[in-house]
Amino acid sequence: MAAQTKVAVIYYSATGITYQMAQAVCEAAGDAGADVRLRKVRELAPDEAIRSNSGWQAHRLETQDVPEAMVDDLAWADVVILGAPTRYGMVAAQLKQFIDTTGPLWAQGALANKVYSAFTSTATSHGGQETTLTSLFNVFYHWGGVVVTPGYTDTSQFIAGNPYGPSHTSNNGEIAPDAVALGACALTARRAVQMGAALKAGLAA
C-alpha cells in the first residue's frame, strides 16, 4: 500500500481571510487522502499595531493554537501549498521572511521534486492577486519544484476566473471567502495531492 501524500499548508493571515482559505485547502487535501499539516508563519507586526485593530487581535487569539511553520515542515512534505494576502502586489512580508529562511534546505536540494501551489487574497479588486501568485511561483522554480495550479480544469474556474490559483477580494477584510473562492481552494488542493502522489510514485519507481 502506497504511503500517504504529505501536504504542508503554510500561510499568513492578519484578520482571518487567508486563514479561512487555508482551512478549505486542508479540508480538501485531507478528503483526498493526504496527511496534512496546517502551519502559520511568525507574525512580524508589533503588538501595539495588532491591538489597534480589533479584527487582527481577535484572529490572533483565534489561531493561537495553530503551530508556527518551521523549515522542517517543508522537508517533511511531498506537497507544499503557501498562502498569504497581497501587499502592494507582492506576498506579505511575514511569509516572505519565512521563505528567506529556507536557504540551507535549498542548498541541499531538499526542496526540489516536490509539488507546490499557492493562494492569496486582496482588499480590493485588481489588488495584485495574479502578481502575488506568480511571484511565489518564481520561488518554486528556484527550489526546483513542480508548480500545480487550478487552471481551467473545472467549469467553476470560468466563474472564479483566476487560473494561477485561488484568490479572493475581501473589501478590506469585510467579506469572507465565498463558495467560488473556497471551491477554487478545494480544486487546487485536490490537484496538488493527485500530482504529488503521481510524482512521488514516479520518483520511487
C-alpha positions in Angstrom: 0.0 0.0 0.0 1.4 3.4 -1.0 2.2 5.8 1.7 0.0 8.9 2.2 1.0 12.0 0.4 2.2 14.6 2.9 0.9 18.1 2.5 2.1 21.2 4.3 -0.3 24.2 4.1 1.7 27.2 5.3 0.0 30.6 5.5 -0.1 34.1 6.9 -3.3 35.9 7.8 -3.9 39.1 9.7 -7.7 39.2 10.2 -8.6 35.6 9.1 -9.5 35.8 5.4 -6.5 33.8 4.2 -6.8 31.5 7.2 -10.3 30.5 6.0 -8.8 29.7 2.6 -6.1 27.7 4.3 -8.7 25.7 6.2 -10.5 24.9 2.9 -7.3 23.7 1.3 -6.5 21.5 4.3 -10.0 20.0 4.3 -9.9 19.1 0.6 -6.4 17.7 0.9 -7.5 15.6 3.8 -10.6 14.4 1.9 -8.3 13.4 -1.0 -6.4 11.1 1.4 -3.4 13.3 2.3 -1.7 13.6 5.6 -2.0 17.4 6.2 -0.1 19.9 8.4 -1.5 23.4 8.8 1.1 25.9 9.9 1.1 29.7 10.3 4.2 31.8 9.8 5.6 34.0 12.5 3.9 37.4 13.0 6.3 40.3 12.5 4.0 43.2 13.4 4.4 44.8 16.8 1.8 44.1 19.5 0.6 47.7 19.5 -0.3 47.5 15.8 -2.2 44.3 16.3 -4.1 45.6 19.3 -5.1 48.7 17.4 -7.2 46.5 15.0 -10.0 44.5 16.7 -10.2 42.0 13.8 -6.4 41.4 13.9 -6.3 41.0 17.6 -9.3 38.6 17.6 -7.8 36.5 14.8 -4.5 36.2 16.7 -6.4 34.8 19.7 -8.5 32.5 17.4 -5.4 30.9 16.0 -3.1 30.9 19.0 -3.0 27.1 19.0 -2.0 26.8 15.3 1.7 25.8 15.3 4.2 28.1 13.7 5.8 26.9 10.5 9.4 25.5 10.6 11.6 24.7 7.7 11.3 21.1 8.8 7.7 21.2 7.6 9.0 21.8 4.1 11.4 18.9 4.3 8.6 16.6 5.6 6.1 17.4 2.8 5.6 16.0 -0.6 3.3 18.9 -1.4 3.6 22.5 -0.2 0.8 25.0 -0.5 1.6 28.6 0.5 -1.0 31.3 1.2 -0.8 35.0 2.1 -2.5 38.2 1.4 -1.1 40.6 -1.1 1.0 43.6 -0.1 1.4 46.1 -3.0 1.2 43.3 -5.5 3.7 41.1 -3.7 3.5 38.5 -0.9 3.1 39.7 2.7 6.4 40.2 4.5 5.6 37.5 7.1 5.5 34.7 4.5 8.5 36.2 2.7 10.5 36.2 5.9 9.8 32.5 6.3 10.8 31.8 2.7 14.1 33.6 3.3 15.0 31.1 6.0 14.9 28.2 3.6 18.4 28.7 2.1 20.0 25.7 3.8 17.3 23.3 2.6 17.5 24.7 -0.9 21.3 24.3 -0.9 20.9 20.7 0.0 18.4 20.1 -2.8 15.8 19.2 -0.2 13.1 21.4 -1.7 13.4 20.0 -5.2 11.0 17.5 -6.8 8.0 18.5 -4.7 4.6 19.8 -5.8 3.9 23.5 -5.0 0.9 25.7 -5.2 -0.4 28.9 -3.7 -3.4 31.0 -2.8 -4.0 34.7 -1.9 -6.4 37.4 -1.0 -6.6 41.2 -1.6 -8.5 44.1 -0.1 -9.7 45.4 -3.5 -10.3 44.2 -7.0 -7.2 44.2 -9.2 -5.1 44.4 -6.0 -2.3 42.2 -7.2 -3.7 38.7 -6.9 -2.1 37.4 -10.0 1.3 39.0 -9.4 1.4 37.7 -5.8 0.8 34.2 -7.0 3.3 34.3 -9.9 5.9 35.8 -7.5 5.5 32.8 -5.3 5.9 30.6 -8.4 9.3 32.2 -9.0 10.4 30.9 -5.6 9.1 27.4 -6.5 11.1 27.5 -9.7 14.3 28.3 -7.8 13.5 25.5 -5.4 13.2 23.0 -8.3 9.6 22.3 -7.7 6.6 21.3 -9.8 4.0 24.1 -9.9 0.4 23.0 -9.9 -2.4 25.5 -10.5 -6.2 25.1 -10.9 -6.0 26.4 -14.4 -9.4 26.0 -16.1 -9.7 22.3 -15.3 -13.2 22.6 -13.9 -16.2 24.6 -15.1 -16.2 26.5 -11.7 -12.9 28.1 -12.8 -14.7 30.1 -15.5 -16.5 31.8 -12.7 -13.5 32.1 -10.4 -11.5 33.5 -13.3 -8.0 33.0 -11.9 -6.0 30.2 -13.5 -3.0 30.8 -11.3 -4.5 29.9 -8.0 -7.4 30.5 -5.6 -7.9 34.2 -4.8 -10.4 36.4 -3.1 -11.3 40.1 -2.8 -12.2 40.8 0.8 -13.2 44.5 0.7 -10.6 45.3 3.4 -11.4 42.2 5.4 -15.2 42.7 5.4 -16.2 39.9 3.0 -15.3 36.3 3.9 -14.3 33.9 1.1 -17.4 32.8 -0.8 -18.2 29.4 -2.3 -16.4 30.3 -5.5 -13.1 31.1 -3.7 -13.4 28.2 -1.4 -14.2 25.9 -4.3 -11.0 27.1 -6.0 -9.1 26.3 -2.9 -10.5 22.7 -2.8 -9.9 22.2 -6.5 -6.3 23.3 -6.2 -5.7 21.1 -3.1 -7.1 18.0 -4.9 -5.0 18.6 -8.0 -1.9 19.2 -5.8 -2.5 15.9 -3.9 -3.1 14.0 -7.1 0.0 15.4 -8.8 2.1 14.9 -5.6 1.1 11.3 -5.4 1.9 10.7 -9.0 5.3 12.5 -8.7 6.2 10.6 -5.6 5.3 7.3 -7.2 7.3 8.2 -10.3 10.4 9.1 -8.3 10.1 5.9 -6.3 9.8 3.7 -9.4 
